[in-house]
């Protein structure tokens, strides 16, 4: 039976069924989201966003419903009684489903169509909740655009919503015209009769009124196009409004505003005094103005006036483009200085920068992840997903460290991948693995600072009270914890250690109704049927870091590299978040950064901290001057905290985010040229250099490094990249983003001398290839069942000069365990490949810069032998020296390099007080110990 001719009871049942289906479709998701945000303490986020969506939905539904409903009602009132009889037999109205098509049935059908169209409009526009909130709570930027004098916050926060409303009005009017025109054609009120197009007066007036609405919407659109012109690139020298736009397009838009209003007036005139000829002239004149003003005139002015004198014509607009793009990407705050890159680095310079050498990154994270997986994954149900770079105080020294969380794998091994294991027992990862960036252990593997299960840390700063990782970068599914089924904590020998979750990182699920809710929501009715759930049980979902922060702050954009942090005996994730807009005058947008295409303004305004055990999410404002984050602070009071509220130990680990840095570099490569003539000619265009990796040329990624900047006394952790001229390989400058307080967030650009060649990374790669001895050795290794991989080429700024360091790895074909076998160092015109960084430095600098471990042990033996020939009155001092030698040997054998260095220093002090005969005999070097990239005399602190 047809729906349209069903009884009122059937229709009522249909409405009830529709309401029930709608509730079942949307209500569980909303309830689950509310409960989840409530557990985190962010109910206000739920209510603010959802209430705004509901408000928008209701308002748009009512407006669209009144518009479509009113129009359809008027349409039906103007259809003659038996309009459909032309299709009937014998003058009877046609039938549908065995029942005649009556006016009442048509009315019901029209209202259904109006309701569906209104629902679609409302559903689509409710997604504009973010634009509405930014519009409503917009503040001031404190700077105006150079054309219209509007505060920049108008373009960033208000204009997008205004444009959305204008588009909706035009869309509504256009769809209404289309529906009405179709209806009148079907009804026979509009059509061709006797070879002529006929329109009856009543439909003409009805369609004319809607056409006027459409024209008014177009008028509003022309008005807003003036602002949009400032944010678009026309393909000329200027991104934003240039000479033609300001002098031709804007006047033409004003002309079109007037012309559209006149055309709307002509349409209104024809509603009551029909004069189609006048209307036709009006339409023709409108088209001529449209084409002439917006196409022909701009083209002629561009070709005849601008292009022959483009630089002079566009100069003031180029200045706007440069100034506001630099403002949008915070390039106006960049500090520029010169860097002499002097070719006179000495052994004393290296000695004075031991901290820098200690922290040269020899381990490439792209390869280290495989080493972690092979040596420290330990069980098949664990996984390392990413290697992070950070800094810690290790044995009292400021050291750069690589770190990775040991998370749960995405899929359990075959045979154990059942429901109980997936959701109740295998609930979390455990601990992490860490190593110094510049240390090498035995057989080319890293020297671990944190390793094994349960995790064993070599320094107290890396100790963790509870290493369980419930929240991470990749979490496979929801979990129930605690339950009567114990959770696997970590393996221990042939047995396993079990635990029960003691945190509050989930939603309580002890009651029947909540079990029913989550069974329906997840589609997994084992939740309702299982006997393992207790009254204290919680369900943990949306556990991956990315999904967790996006649910809490869906209005932010996020950096692609959250990183793992050990602090105060707890484990955390730090996620950088950005405020952005695609509407900023004269700012050239990002085009080639995944996830940020079209971005015209960005600030790293928020640092998000997620507790890896409890799942708590804390948002800290790192750029309080950003007008967008100020707007969100007004929208969501209580959501954000000042950065000073972050615990001190955790704040020491914030770092400059790589995505932000790459976008700034992408803009700075051209917009460092602030003089219009140089900018126009692209005379000094920069780019990021290429490097060789896995046998291929690729763009070098920025990298974190620890060094001492010129004029500074302290070692700093920073993100840096070398820069080369476009289509050239020599280095022209380098950019550093400082991460340590009190200089966090400062960008410093070091310009290199242009009058002489400074080798760029790709040129160094070529010089390595051209070294016959190095090429011969690498080729030999590459033919013995192993693959040679050249790691990151690191450019190390040191004492206003550069060292170039590249580690060499061997990977066996059968087992993917990258082993560091050699280190290549280049300085000046010299290149050396040695087993350790120290040895390579000694070779390229041509003198003993740093002692190797074997040399350090030989030195101890020489001094000990000389001490044995001293006079008997120094026996007490010699006994102390003997004790120190034994302690130093024991420390070296145990791998306690800090104690070894301390005992060696004490031994030197003791022996300096003992007059001993000179001994020029050099004993044989001791048996080599496992290779270490640190100086033996200070092995605890050197790479």
Secondary structure by P-SEA (a helix, b strand, c coil): cccccccaaaaaaaaaaaaaaaaaacaaaaaaaaaaaaaaccaaaaaaaaaaaaaaaaaaaaaaaaaaaaaaaaaaaaccccccccccccccccccccccccaaaaaaaaaaaaaaaaaaaaaaaccaaaaaaaaaacccccccccccccccccccccaaaaaaaaaaaaaaaaaaaaaaaaaaaaaccccccccbbbbcaaaaaaaaaaaaaaaaaaaaaaaaaaaaaaccccccccccccccccccaaaaaaaaaaaaaaaaaaaaaacccccaaaaaaaaaaaaaaaaaaccaaaaaaaaccccccccccaaaaaaaaaaaaaaaaccccbbbbbbcccccccaaaaaaaaaaaacccccccaaaaaaaaacccccccccccccccccccccccbbbbbbbbbcccccccccccccccccccccccccbbbbbccccccccccccccccccccccccccccccccccccccccbbbbccccccccccccccbbbbbbbccccccccccaaaaaaaaaaaccccccccccccccbbbbccccaaaaaaaacccbbbbccccccccccbbbbbbbbbccccccccbbbbcccccccccccccccbbbbbccccbbbbbbbcccccaaaaaaaaaccccccccccccaaaaaaccccaaaaaaaaaaacccccccaaaaaaccbbbbbbbbbcccccccccbbbbbcccccccbbbbbbbbbbbccccccccbbbbbbcccccccbbbbbbcccccccccaaaaaaaaaacaaaaaaaaaaaaccbbbbbccccccccccbbbbbbbbbbbbcccccccccbbbbbcccbbbbcccaaaaaaaaacccccccaaaaaaaaaaaaaaaaaccccaaaaaaaaaaaaaaaaaaaaacaaaaaaaaaaaaaaaaaacccccccccccccccccccccccccccccc
